[in-house]
């Protein structure tokens, strides 16, 4: 392990993510193709301090004008926040590098303040929790001068509450060997392989068919929110393909051309939803995301 002087703040960042193909099969031994959405990101900063302190982010409400406002906010946003993710990231990081626990008390690296900021929309399937965890792990790796294998950076030890509600009893059905669920996950794996071939061959129409099929398979095994179904129907009426980005709340739309992307985003906004044309890395086919 490289020795460093922890005298200056370090920052790790991670973009939001939208599933293009394969989800939710990736959580059940499957595969997935995703997009890094650069419109949104989470950043974690670590700075020298007298004690090891985790600071809440701007979105972590700890005070309210009164009981009515507090309960209303908690009903809308839930009781989960980024603090639990910082704790989880710190715990798993120390488990990966147990030698850090043996550092002497006078080592400046063992006392720091860690805080996060994020503009990833909460609980809509854009991997906001994963972005905070990934950013935290990157910041910790820079602070301690170590390298983390890419597989650890992709891991989310504490999925969002909304994701848990969306998955419902899916895990127990999978463990019981539910034949309908097993067949759906097999189809999702096949879709990813076919999607890779479409991307490599520039087959945009084939990719759109796979995106629609991905949504239809998911709808067989998941409860789909009515608002999400309306966005998907709106997109299909205009010739675009559509599927959920993650657990629900955000929908990925693939129009037939770049000129139709802006028109589709406008139609989605007129229907009462937020929408944007995401910036992906690297630049890829034009898409729209509806929230």
Secondary structure, 3 states (H helix, E strand, C coil): CCCCCCCCCEEEEEEEEEEEECCCHHHHCCCCEEEEEEEEEEEEEEEECCCCEEECCCCCCCCCCCHHHHHHHHHHHCCCCHHHHHHHHHHHHHHHCHHHHHCCCCCHHHCEEEEEEECCCCCCCCCHHHHHHHHHHHHHHHHHCCCCCHHHHCCCCCCCHHHHHHHCCHHHHHHHCCHHHHHHHHHHHHHHHHHHHHHHHCCHHHHHHHHHHHHHHHHHHCCCCHHHHHHHHHHHHCCCEEEECCCCCCEEEECCCHHHHHHHHHHHHHCCCCEECCCECCCCCCCEEEC
